[in-house]
Amino acid sequence: MIIPLEQLNQDTLQAIIEDYILREGTDYGVIDASKEDKITQVALQLKQGSAVLVYSELHESVNILPREQFLQESQNDKS
């Protein structure tokens, strides 16, 4: 389930983004980016809609996924 960004206060959204970028294995490409740059990049992707904030009822967790990946996984779940 996609969580609309406007339903979260900014501190909560900031904490979710920080948790996401600090996870081991998150890929930002060849160029090293500062924590602040990574936060800005993810926040922009969420705002533009190329990434979505997703709540998993199964895992009772929140994650950030590329929109295309979320749509593909949603289709696979329906099949």
Buried (B, 14 or more C-beta within 10 A) or exposed (E): EEBEBEEBEEEEBEEBBEEBBEEEEEEEEEEEEEEEEBBEBBBEBBEEEEBBBBEEEEEEEBBBBEBEEBEEEEEEEEE
